[in-house]
Amino acid sequence: MAKNATNGRYSKEFRHEAVNMIIEGGLTAYEASRQLSLPKSTLENWVRAYKAGKLSDIGGERRPLTQVEEELERVKRELAQVKQERDILRKP
């Protein structure tokens, strides 16, 4: 099971397998969250959505980013990189 690396979201298959660990596998949300390195609340939300028949709706279509949002994301990445470089240079 893997996270969708392109946008940080979890694939539908991952969510279904995680829910199955709880529903069919008999694990608690806490146990499954530790094994999958996920927040327990996320798994609990997925289980609730599964029971309501709406698990496939989670992580649905995302609207395209506007130019301003794309620029903001680029600037945030650049700032994080500059901070990291600065911190490396500060170390004795």
Disulfide bonds with the S-S distance in Angstrom:
none
